[in-house]
Amino acid sequence: MHAVASTSETRTTSSPGRFRWRVIDIVVASVLGVASGLIFLLWNIGYLGPKTLLEPLLPGLQGLLDGPWLFAGVLGALIIRKPGAAIYTETLAAVVSALVGNSWGGFLTIEAGLVQGLGAELIVLLFLYRRFTLPVAILAGAGAALAGGINNLVLWYAGADVAFTGVYLVSTVLSGAVIAGALTWFLARGLAATGALDRFAIGREARSRV
């Protein structure tokens, strides 16, 4: 069974049409984006408590709270495995957050989602959309965090000193790597194990491990 799964996986990887989006890819990516956007909405409120505790300890440490806003793109990339999946899911999640309303404004929320999704997208592109291991997921989460962190420094923390900038970037990248990267990788595997993703490579991989 392992040999059959491996052969099938190789055939799927080498197929010239593997980068084309199917209807099911669009549907599932959209569901992931909307569901992630609803989680964003909860975190828009939930992060306020921890933020008030972290900021006085060390300015910039609030970057540790960024991870829950970064996972959508990584999740989309791990499941869909097509060019643009990270950008699409992260941006759609940001659109949901913007439409319902938050303190950052609609356009800037969507812009942030686009930048964060691009950060994750560039990592999976670096591996030519062929590797979706735990280390790659961690790098994608860190990439989303780094892109989003730089964006935040430009838009929200303009003029910040070197100490704040360093602490904030390290904190947000760490949060992105752990929450948006590692935890999201385990989440994607958990979803695949339920059988809900059997029409995707991640679902076939889950079956081959049984």
Buried (B, 14 or more C-beta within 10 A) or exposed (E): EEEEBEEEBEEEEEEEEBEEBEEEBEEBBBEBBBBBBEBBBEBBEEBEEEEEEBEEEEBBBBBBBBBBBBBBBBBBBBBBBBBBBBBBBBBBBBBBBBEEEBEBEBEBBBBBBBBBBBBBBBBBBEBEBEEBEEEBBBBBBBBBBBBBBBBBBEEEBEEBEEEBBEBBBBBBBBBBBBBBBBBBBEBBBEBBBEEEBEEBBBBBBBEBEE
